[in-house]
Amino acid sequence: MRRNLVAVALLALAGAVVGSLLAWIGVAKRAPPPPIDPLPRTAILIDHHGKPLDLSALRGRPAIVFFGFTFCPDVCPTHLGHLAKILTVLGPDAERVTALFISVDPERDTPEKLREFVSCFHPRLIGATGTPAQVAAAAKSFGASYRRSDAVAPDPAWYLIDHSTQMYVLDRDGRWCATLGAETPIPVATDLIRRLL
Ligand SMILES: [Cu+2]
């Protein structure tokens, strides 16, 4: 009889331990990632409708931000295609996320050109540009870099731009808290974004 009682007590203890462990894992999984850089982003740009876009106004919902240019032959289409998949898998939750493509090529990427370009990927995707100084300020606020490269252009107008390829994830307070790449599995990305909603 005593042996049975000990067995029951041990089972109850094991159950409690497993229960707390599962609860802890559940909480850890739901918790949003802590900010990498707690500073909110601030810069004024122009969106693809030609309206002012204040990066500090992105607060209130999580955001995914990518820097590139519409003339980019591979890196930008690959990353924006991946971003579009993430938004598609998020489904209705994507309505609560800001997805922003900031052009580092203000010379060629007009709001009209950006509008046409982003619409090829996802209706939620917003294109942004600005003066060279505004774009430089926006990139600097993320630590993103870009540099014009004329090395492979047969025509000066066909220049390329080397640029950072991270997709920056901001939390609802505009703080950078994660980075996605074209190799980030879609379920990992969507889980991360949903934890920030
Ligand atoms: Cu690119």
Residues whose N, C-alpha, C, O or C-beta is under 5 A from the ligand:
A	BS01	CU	G68 F69 C72 V75 C76
